[in-house]
Amino acid sequence: MHKASITALRDWLKTCPLIAEEQDATGAAFRIAGLEEEATAFSIEDSPTDPIVESYISGRDLAKNYLFLSRREFGETDVLTIENSGFFEQLADWVMEQNDCGILPDLSKCGHGKEAQSIEVTSTGYIVTDGSGSCKMQMQLRLVYYQPKL
């Protein structure tokens, strides 16, 4: 059975020291398509896109868009706002750095010979909703990969 690309992306994001540190400190869950109502939690979800980037005789460059979501502590103080903004700024920097170094999600177990080409931040972190004591923030990512024709 093949692993889904979204699972490979979540596994890759879990290697980010920021996420690992928050998971260790808070016990934050990291789900696929399901953000918990806890003060700190993570989720990765599919987002619509035109999947074909380029076609070749041997295969295609394809793209998938994802939303990285995080439930964060939220309040009236500037300190929390700065912390939340800083987390997403550092995460965006980490993603771009990994891309520049060629450290990409491992799609080898996703079947059909998929091979990651790049990962991009297409929208930096921003608040989507807020509630009493917490807010939901999201960042958009784009994974481009090559898939040979079968």
Secondary structure, DSSP 4 states (H G I P E B T S, - for coil): -PPPHHHHHHHHHTTSHHHHHHHHHH---EEES---SSSSEEEEEEE----EEEE-SSEEEEEEEEEEEEEEE--SSHHHHHHHHHHHHHHHHHHHHHHHTT-----GGGSTT-EEEEEEEEEEEEEEEEETTEEEEEEEEEEEEEEE--
